[in-house]
Amino acid sequence: MENTGSRPVCLFTAKLSLSLIAMSCIFSWLCVSSVTSHKGQQQADGDREIHLSALEKIARPVLLHTSECSLHRDMINQTEAHEPQGINCTSYRVSSAFGRTLAGIAPWLELGADSTTEGQMRAEYINLTMKAFHNVFMNESCTDFIHWNQCHAIIVEAAYVGHTLLRMPTIVKAMPDGLKLKMATNIQTTYKMGESVSNNWCNFPSILQAGLWYHNLSNRTDYIYEAIKLQESWYKGDGAYGDGVHFHFDQYNSYVMHPLLVDAVSVCAMKNDPMGAKHACLLKRMQRWAVVQERMIHPDGSYLIVGRSEHYRFGAFQSISQLALQGQLPANLPKGKARTALTAVISRFLSNPDNFIDGWLSAGVNGHQPSMMNPYGDTGALYLVSLGLLQLGLPATDPFWTDPAINCTQAQIWQEGKDIGLDEAQDGPAC
């Protein structure tokens, strides 16, 4: 999980009042220290450029405005007629846009800067990210400063910060100690909001603990253990968990359950905790779910829409994206096929200008369809779409980007008439 590249280790301390200056210094180093060879950087089909274009359109407004303390002021409100149901706090829109965006682009930031055009783009985004972190955690005079104990639902957004800590470890390790301490203290106040839950929310305090534990900012594991126990009791077979006792036909197996559970258990394995022994079994279930998901994608980039929260758009395919990032795609979902499927979905998203309003994501799946938004949702929540961009954390020379394209399963069957063999259910012992 950890980046083992040849970046120098830079240690320095700073008083809390000088933390922003310290961040500037650190990330100037990050932006010049990772110049590498980029043979084969241009893919014949340009898939990576399509994914990068989506990242730019989605993430730039969030990070730019948060870095300037203007996100709360300028992000459009798509819940004019009501407050998001069950949510009453000024920090929610900012925390949801901030946490969800970074949880998706963190692996790409972790690649560091280099001399290529993309590497210089990362340099800019790293700088914006660190200014944003300073503002939401340290700058109490900033309108985007987040009050983490203000409302119940903010545990969700704290969890995305926790997942971000796992997905860009080198960058987090280079942060000033004062910022890391303040961040850990603040987001841990949300634990009580994830207690006694009986649905996918059990994974939010779990992944938050995992992120802090990874960086030795906490050694608590109680919520990780609880999530593992609950999810195991809700497993229905063939790669699918119930969202609680009952199975819900929606995308929460990919939005939340598989990715957060597998990554939390990965940290257990890294820390030599006994729960780490469950990783291989849980990973196999996630791989099966990714295979099922790829079969939901049509050749034109549309895909099966069912259940709540579909306004998170291609964030629904986080399971495929995460397995690609971690080099864990199963043999029956080869890299060239996974890339083709994700590119089709992302291209479809980019082709519709109504997916944005004044540069912000619009409420909907394919354009502005506000009645498809969860009653507890808001504009910031839509940025969960970023979780479908984890594959950009693979360098451009990785086989995921360079392997020959393979048509998605539905194209192979309906356009090529190809005999692709049986798709069989996967059931196995308890993990």
N, C-alpha and C positions, 0 to 999 in steps of 0.2 A: 504494500500500500504506500510505503514511503518512497519518495523520489530519491534515488541513490546516485544522481548525476554528480558532476564534478564541480558544483558550485562551492565557492569558499564559504566557510562558516564565519559569520560576522557577529561578534558579541559586543553589545554596548548597553549601557544603562542610561536612564534619563529620568529626571524628576517628572512627576505627573504633569506639571505645568508646561513642560517642554516636549510632551509626547508627539505633537504634530510635527515639530521640527525633526524629531528622531525618526518618525515614519518616512519623511521626505528623504532623509539620508539613506535609510535602509533600502528604500525602493529605487533610489537612483542606482544603488549597487545592483539590485536585482535586474534593472533594465539594461545593464551593460555586461553582465557577467556570464551570459549563456549564449555565446555565439557559436553556432554549430554548422556542420555541413548539411546542405538541404538538397542533395541529389534526388531527383525524382519527386520534387515538391509539387510539381504541377501534374494533377491527375488528368488523363485524357478526357474523362467525362465531366470534370469540373465539379464533382459532388461536394468536395470540401468547401469550395467557394460558396456553394448554395447554403450549406449549413452555417458558414460564417456570416453570410448576409442576414440570415435569420437572427443570429446572435446579436449582430449590430443593431438591427431594428428593434429588437425586444429589450436588450439590456442597456443600451446607451442612455435613453431618457431617464431610467431609474437611477443609474449611478451618477450621471451628470447632475441631476437635480439634488440627489442626496448629498453629493460632495459640496453643493452650493447652499445647502439648507433651504431648498425650495420645493422638495417633493410634496410635502403636506399641502403647500399652497397651490401648486400648479398641476398636480395629477388630477385628471378629470374625475368627477363624482358620477357614478352610474347607478347610484341608489338614492336619487333625489327625493323620491316619494317616501322613503322610509330609511331608518337606520338598518344596517344589516341585522337580521333577526338574531336576538340574543347577544348582541355585541354593542357595547356602549363605551367606547374609549377612543380618544383622539389618536392614540399611537397605532391603532390596528392597521390602517391603510398603509402607513409607512413601514411598519414591521413586516407586513405580509409581502409587499413588493420587494423590500430589501432582502429578506431572508430567502425567499423563493428564487429570486433572480440569481443570487450568489450561489445557492446550492446547485444550480444548473451549470453555471459558467466556471465554477471553482477549478475543475480539473484542467480546463483550458488555461486559466490564469497560472496554474501550477507549472505549466511548461516554461514559464519565464519569458523574458524578452530575448530577442536576437536581432541580427542585422536584416532579416527579411521584412517585407511589408507587413506580413502578419505579425511578426515578432515585435515590430514597432507599435502596431495596434495594441498588442498585449501590454506593452510598456505603458501606454496611455491608460488602459483599463486598470492595471495594477495601481497606478497613481490615484485614479478616481475611487477605486475600491478602498484604499487606505484612508483617504479623506472621508469617505462615507462611514467607515468603521469609527473613525474619531468622532464624527458628528453624532452618530446614533448612541454611542456609549459614553462619550466623555464631555461633549459640548452642551452643557445644560442650557445655554442661551440660544441654541439652535432649535428652530421649530420642528426639526426632524429628530430631535432627541427622543429616544423611546423610553417610556415608563413601563417597565416589564411586569410590574405587579398591578397594572391598572384594570385588566379585564381577563375573564376566564379563557377566552379563545387564544390568547397570546402564547399559550404553551405550544401551539402549533408552529408559530413563527420562531419561537426560541429553538424548537427542534430543527428547523431548517438552518439556523445558525450553527447548531451542533453538527449537522451533517456537513456543512461548509467547512468546519474545522477539520473533518476527516479528509475532505476532498482537496484541500490545498495546504498540506502539512508544512511544507517548506516555508511558505509565506507566513503562516501563523507563527511558526517558531521564530521568525525574524521580527515579529511585532514587539514593541516595547513591553516590558513586564507590567508596567502600570495599566496599559490597555487590556492585557490578557487577564489581569486580576479583576479589573472592573467588569469586564465582560463576563467572566465566570461567576462573579458574585451576583450580577444582575439577572442573568438568565436562569440561575438556579432558584431564584424566587418563584419561578413558574411551576416548579415540581408539584406543588399542592393542587394545581389546576388539572393535573393528569392522574390524580388518585381515584381509585374506585371506579374506573371506567370499564365498560363491557363491550368495547368495539375497537376499531383500528387505532383509536387514540392511545392505547397502551404503548404503542411504538414511539410516541413523541417524547415522553420523558426518558425512554430507553435510549434512543439515538442521541439525545442531549447528553446523557451520562457517558455514552460511548465516546463522543467527541471530546468531552472534558477529560475523561480517563486517558485517552490516547495521548493527550498533551500534558499529562500529570497535573492537571488543574483540579482534579477531584479523584478519589478512589472509590466512590460509591458505585455499587452494581445492582442495588436492589430492584430498580425499575427494569434493568436489562433482564434479570432473572424472571421478573413477573411477566414481561412481554413474551419471553420464550415459552413460559408455561401456558399462558393464555392462548397464544397463537397455535401451539401444538394441540390444545384441546378443541380448537375450532377448525382444524384441517379437515377438508371434505374429500380430498383425493384428486388425482389428475392435475396437480399443480395449483389447486384453488383452495384458499382459506375462506371461511365464513367471516363476515364483518361482525364479530360476536358469534353467538350461537347459530344464527341463520346465515345462509349464503345469500348475497345480494348480487344480482347480475349487473355489475358496473365495473369500473376500472380501478377500484381501490386496491386490488391485489398488486397493481403496478404503481399506482400513485404513492402507496404507503407500505403495504405489508411486506412484500418480498424484499424490496431494496433496503428498507430500514432494518428489518430483521437480520438479513444476511450480513449487512455491514456491521451491525452491533455485535454479532457473533464473531465476525472477523477480528474485531478488537479483542474479544475474549481469547481467541486463538493466539493473537500476537502477545498478549499478556500472560500466556500459559495458564489461563483460567480453565477449569474443567469444562465449562460450557462451550469452549472452543471446539470440542470434539464433535459438536453437532453441525459444524459448518458444511461439510461435504453433503450431508443429507438435505439440509435446507437449500443449498445451492442447486441440487438436482431438481428440487421442486420448482425453484425459480426458473431454471432452464426450460422445464416443461411449459411453464406459463408463457415464457417468451415465444416458444414455438407456436402455441395457440394464438398469441397476439399477432404474430406475423401473418397468420392465415386470415386475420380480420382485415388486412389491408388490401385494397383493390388496386389494379394497375394504374388507375388515374390519380392515385393518392388519396382518394376518399377511403373511409373505413367505417366499420360497424359503430353506430352510435346507439348506446343503450345505457340506461341508468343515470344517476345523478352525476354532477360535476364534469360533464363532457365539455364545458366551456374552458377547461384546462387544455383543450386542444391536444397537440401531439406530445404534451407531457404525459399522456396516457401510456406512452411507449417507453417509460423510464426503465422498465425491466430489460428491454432489448438494449437500450443505451448503456446501462450500467454493466451488463454482461460484456458488451463490446469493449467498453473502457477497461475492464479488468481482465480481458483476454479469456473470458469464460463462456463464450458462445458455444452451445452444444454442436456436435458434429452434424446434426440434421438441420442446423441453421448456420450455414457457413457465412464468413465475413462478407463476401460479395453479395449474397442475398440480403443479409441484414442491412447493409449499406444502401442497396437499391430500394428496399422497402421504406427506410427512413427518409431517403432523399425524395421519394415520390410524395410522401406525406408533407414534408417541409416545403417542397416546391408548390404543392397545392395551396398550402397556407400563404406563401408569399405571393401567389398569383391573384389573391383577392384583396384589393385595397381597402375594402370595408372591414377587414380584420383590425384596422387601426382607426382611431378618431383623434385627430390633431396629434398624431405621433404616439398615442397611448393605445394599449390593447383594448379592443371593444368587447363588450359582453356578448358572447355567442360562440358558435362552433365554426361556422362558415360565413363570416360577415357579422353584422350587428343584429343579434337575435336575443334581446335582453330578457325575454320571458324564459329562456333556457338557463338563466343564471340561478344558482342556489339562492334561496331567500336569506341565507346568512352570509352571502358573498359580497364582494366589492371589487373595485378595479384592481387593488393590490393583489388580491387572491389570484387573479388571472395569470400572474407571472409564474405560476407553477408550470406553465408551458416550457420554461427554461430547462426543466428536468429531462426533456427530450433531446438535449444538446450535449450530454455528457461525453459522447464519442469524440468531441473536439479536443478532449484531453489526450487523445492519442496523437503522436507526431504525424506529420504529413507523409512520412516514409513508412508508416506502419502498414502491414498487409491489409488491415481493414480498409484503408483508402486506396491501395494499389492493386489488390486482387481483382481479377476480371469480374465484371458485373454479372450477376445471375438474376434473372427475372424473379419477382415475388411469386409465391406459390399460386395465387389466383391467376396470374398471367400465364404461368406454366400450364395450368389446367385448361383455362378458357380461351386463351389466345394461341398457345403453342400446341394444344392437344397432347401434351406430354404425359406419359405414364410415369407418375412420380412415386408409386408404391403406396402402401397403407400408412395411415396415421393412426397410431394405437395409443390407447390410454396408458398412463403411467401411474401405477399404484405401488406402494411399497410399505415397509414397516414404519412404525413411529420413529421420529428422530430423537 
